[in-house]
Structures are given as C-alpha cells and as structure tokens.
C-alpha cells in the first residue's frame, strides 16, 4: 500500500471527551495554536457524535497522532492537529 493511500485510513478513535481534552492540552502547550485554530476553523457541531477518528501523522519521523480540532473554514474537511514532534495541522 502506498503511503498516500495508507494515510487516509484512521488509526483509531477517541471519545468526544478525550478529543476535547487532548485539543485543550495542545492549545495550552503551544502559544500560537489557539489563534491558528480560531482563524482556520469553525467549531465542531454537537450532533451527538461521541467518537472521532484519530490518524497517524504523515510527517516523516513524527510519531504523533492527529486529533480533530474543528471543521476547516474554507474546505469541506476536518481540521486536525498533530500531538507529536512536528506540531503541524492538516486537513482530513
């Protein structure tokens, strides 16, 4: 399987509470992350979703996981944040 195809498959899932706690912890740990998320996303809608997908980070050498932080402002995609060493954001 090519890496491009493999990146599209979720690694695991997490509860809404775990997702929110992880995003809050990442925002607290990174000075610019709150403003970046606020400027590039719309909030997740409370539609009864209790589980969210988590993906492995596609950055070479980064052991992180990607957690959903919101909906991308200008594209039809989820906006995710890496909890690993690369600290990047991605669209899924």
Backbone as JSON, one array per atom type, in Angstrom:
{
  "sequence": "XXXXXXXXXXXXXXXXXXXXXXXXXXXXXXXXXXXXXXXXXXXXXXXXXXXXXXXXXXXXXXXXXXXXXXXXXXXXXXXXXXXXXXXXXXXX",
  "N": [[0.84, -1.17, 0.0], [0.6, 2.18, -0.86], [2.06, 5.1, 0.71], [0.47, 7.35, 0.49], [-2.14, 6.38, 0.13], [-2.39, 4.87, 2.47], [-2.39, 6.84, 4.45], [-4.94, 7.78, 4.53], [-6.54, 6.13, 5.97], [-8.09, 5.71, 9.11], [-6.4, 5.5, 12.27], [-7.21, 4.93, 14.86], [-9.87, 5.54, 17.22], [-11.37, 8.09, 19.31], [-13.06, 9.16, 22.28], [-15.46, 11.86, 22.53], [-14.97, 13.4, 24.81], [-12.27, 12.72, 25.37], [-11.07, 13.65, 23.02], [-11.61, 16.44, 23.13], [-10.25, 17.08, 25.51], [-7.59, 16.48, 24.76], [-7.16, 18.34, 22.66], [-7.47, 20.73, 24.11], [-5.26, 20.49, 25.84], [-3.15, 20.55, 23.99], [-3.48, 23.15, 22.96], [-2.94, 24.62, 25.28], [-0.26, 24.03, 25.56], [1.01, 25.09, 23.36], [1.87, 28.17, 22.15], [0.83, 29.62, 19.87], [-1.26, 28.12, 18.87], [-4.02, 28.3, 19.61], [-4.95, 30.72, 18.38], [-4.43, 30.06, 15.72], [-6.13, 27.83, 15.25], [-8.6, 29.08, 15.78], [-8.67, 30.95, 13.71], [-8.71, 29.4, 11.4], [-10.72, 27.52, 11.42], [-14.12, 26.3, 11.92], [-16.21, 25.74, 14.73], [-16.76, 22.41, 16.0], [-19.83, 20.79, 15.47], [-22.35, 20.03, 17.81], [-23.61, 17.17, 17.29], [-24.37, 14.83, 18.41], [-22.28, 13.15, 18.05], [-20.1, 10.89, 19.39], [-17.69, 9.66, 19.11], [-14.55, 10.14, 17.58], [-12.41, 10.04, 14.75], [-8.93, 9.2, 14.75], [-5.78, 9.8, 13.33], [-2.6, 8.57, 12.16], [0.28, 10.63, 12.12], [1.4, 12.0, 9.04], [3.92, 13.06, 8.66], [7.29, 12.53, 8.03], [9.17, 10.7, 10.3], [7.84, 11.68, 12.53], [6.2, 10.72, 15.44], [3.6, 11.25, 16.11], [-0.01, 11.61, 16.63], [-3.02, 12.52, 14.91], [-5.51, 14.73, 15.88], [-8.92, 15.71, 15.87], [-9.77, 19.09, 15.54], [-11.63, 20.87, 14.62], [-13.84, 22.09, 12.0], [-12.6, 22.67, 8.77], [-12.25, 25.99, 7.64], [-12.48, 26.96, 4.97], [-12.68, 24.76, 3.33], [-14.18, 21.57, 2.63], [-13.61, 19.7, 5.03], [-12.13, 17.94, 7.81], [-10.29, 19.56, 10.35], [-7.23, 18.9, 11.65], [-4.91, 18.36, 14.37], [-1.54, 17.7, 15.07], [-0.19, 15.79, 17.7], [2.41, 15.25, 18.07], [6.0, 15.55, 17.51], [6.27, 17.18, 15.23], [4.2, 19.04, 15.29], [2.27, 20.0, 13.48], [-0.59, 21.12, 11.5], [-3.33, 19.69, 9.73], [-5.56, 18.91, 6.97], [-8.26, 16.68, 6.81]],
  "CA": [[0.0, 0.0, 0.0], [1.4, 3.4, -0.89], [1.86, 5.92, 1.9], [-0.63, 8.28, 0.25], [-3.37, 5.66, 0.4], [-2.38, 4.48, 3.87], [-2.65, 7.98, 5.32], [-6.36, 8.09, 4.55], [-7.23, 5.22, 6.86], [-7.93, 6.07, 10.51], [-5.57, 4.64, 13.1], [-8.05, 4.53, 15.99], [-10.86, 6.58, 17.5], [-11.35, 8.54, 20.7], [-14.34, 9.73, 22.69], [-15.55, 13.32, 22.46], [-14.29, 13.94, 26.0], [-10.83, 12.55, 25.19], [-10.67, 14.54, 21.93], [-11.63, 17.8, 23.64], [-9.16, 17.22, 26.48], [-6.32, 16.49, 24.03], [-7.04, 19.62, 21.97], [-7.24, 21.74, 25.15], [-3.87, 20.34, 26.31], [-2.27, 21.03, 22.93], [-3.6, 24.62, 22.94], [-2.24, 25.14, 26.46], [1.18, 23.8, 25.42], [1.56, 25.79, 22.18], [1.45, 29.57, 22.22], [0.11, 30.13, 18.7], [-2.25, 27.17, 18.37], [-5.39, 28.8, 19.8], [-5.26, 31.69, 17.32], [-4.42, 29.36, 14.44], [-7.37, 27.06, 15.16], [-9.71, 30.03, 15.71], [-8.66, 31.62, 12.42], [-8.78, 28.48, 10.27], [-11.77, 26.51, 11.59], [-15.38, 26.57, 12.59], [-16.33, 24.74, 15.79], [-17.47, 21.15, 15.75], [-21.25, 20.89, 15.82], [-22.79, 18.95, 18.71], [-24.64, 16.39, 16.6], [-24.46, 13.53, 19.04], [-21.07, 12.38, 17.73], [-19.37, 10.6, 20.62], [-16.38, 9.12, 18.75], [-13.87, 10.85, 16.5], [-11.26, 9.32, 14.21], [-7.56, 9.66, 15.01], [-4.9, 9.29, 12.29], [-1.15, 8.7, 12.36], [0.83, 11.8, 11.44], [2.12, 11.62, 7.83], [5.24, 13.68, 8.6], [8.38, 11.56, 8.2], [9.87, 10.73, 11.58], [6.99, 12.16, 13.62], [5.42, 9.62, 16.0], [2.35, 11.8, 16.62], [-1.35, 11.28, 16.16], [-3.79, 13.69, 14.5], [-6.78, 14.84, 16.6], [-9.84, 16.67, 15.26], [-9.89, 20.35, 16.27], [-12.76, 21.64, 14.09], [-14.07, 21.96, 10.57], [-11.82, 23.64, 8.01], [-13.05, 27.17, 7.32], [-12.72, 27.18, 3.55], [-12.77, 23.5, 2.59], [-15.03, 20.55, 3.25], [-12.67, 18.75, 5.63], [-11.82, 18.08, 9.24], [-9.02, 20.21, 10.65], [-6.63, 18.08, 12.7], [-3.67, 18.85, 14.96], [-0.63, 16.63, 15.47], [0.29, 15.87, 19.08], [3.81, 14.8, 18.08], [7.11, 16.48, 17.43], [6.16, 18.13, 14.12], [3.23, 20.05, 15.72], [1.61, 20.56, 12.3], [-2.02, 20.94, 11.32], [-3.65, 19.08, 8.44], [-6.97, 18.73, 6.62], [-8.59, 15.27, 6.58]],
  "C": [[0.9, 1.24, 0.0], [1.11, 4.24, 0.35], [0.71, 6.89, 1.72], [-1.98, 7.62, 0.55], [-3.46, 5.32, 1.89], [-2.7, 5.61, 4.82], [-4.13, 8.29, 5.44], [-7.15, 7.18, 5.49], [-7.02, 5.64, 8.31], [-7.09, 5.04, 11.26], [-6.4, 4.07, 14.25], [-9.15, 5.57, 16.12], [-10.75, 6.95, 18.97], [-12.72, 9.16, 21.02], [-14.3, 11.25, 22.54], [-14.82, 13.96, 23.63], [-12.78, 13.86, 25.86], [-10.3, 13.49, 24.11], [-10.58, 15.98, 22.44], [-10.5, 18.05, 24.64], [-7.8, 17.29, 25.79], [-6.12, 17.83, 23.33], [-6.78, 20.74, 22.98], [-5.8, 21.69, 25.66], [-2.88, 20.84, 25.25], [-2.3, 22.55, 22.83], [-2.84, 25.23, 24.11], [-0.72, 25.04, 26.31], [1.83, 24.59, 24.29], [0.99, 27.2, 22.1], [0.56, 30.02, 21.07], [-1.06, 29.26, 18.26], [-3.69, 27.66, 18.52], [-5.79, 29.75, 18.68], [-5.31, 31.03, 15.95], [-5.72, 28.57, 14.24], [-8.56, 28.01, 15.0], [-9.8, 30.69, 14.34], [-8.87, 30.71, 11.23], [-9.9, 27.45, 10.36], [-13.09, 27.12, 12.03], [-15.52, 25.46, 13.63], [-17.06, 23.48, 15.34], [-18.91, 21.31, 16.23], [-21.65, 19.73, 16.73], [-23.94, 18.17, 18.09], [-24.78, 14.99, 17.17], [-23.26, 12.64, 18.77], [-20.29, 12.15, 19.03], [-17.99, 10.03, 20.35], [-15.84, 9.91, 17.57], [-12.67, 10.03, 16.05], [-9.97, 10.0, 14.62], [-6.69, 9.01, 13.94], [-3.45, 9.39, 12.74], [-0.69, 9.91, 11.58], [1.62, 11.35, 10.2], [3.52, 12.21, 7.71], [6.32, 12.64, 8.9], [9.07, 11.77, 9.54], [9.05, 11.21, 12.76], [6.14, 11.0, 14.14], [4.01, 10.03, 16.42], [1.09, 11.25, 15.99], [-2.09, 12.58, 15.86], [-5.17, 13.65, 15.16], [-7.63, 15.94, 15.98], [-9.99, 17.9, 16.15], [-11.07, 21.19, 15.79], [-12.97, 21.3, 12.63], [-13.26, 23.04, 9.85], [-12.72, 24.76, 7.53], [-13.42, 27.25, 5.85], [-12.84, 25.9, 2.73], [-13.67, 22.54, 3.35], [-14.12, 19.47, 3.83], [-12.62, 18.96, 7.14], [-10.45, 18.71, 9.37], [-8.43, 19.45, 11.83], [-5.28, 18.66, 13.13], [-2.84, 17.65, 15.4], [-0.17, 16.85, 16.91], [1.76, 15.47, 19.21], [4.8, 15.93, 17.91], [6.99, 17.49, 16.3], [5.2, 19.27, 14.44], [2.51, 20.72, 14.56], [0.1, 20.39, 12.38], [-2.25, 20.42, 9.9], [-5.16, 19.13, 8.21], [-7.17, 17.25, 6.33], [-9.93, 15.17, 5.92]]
}
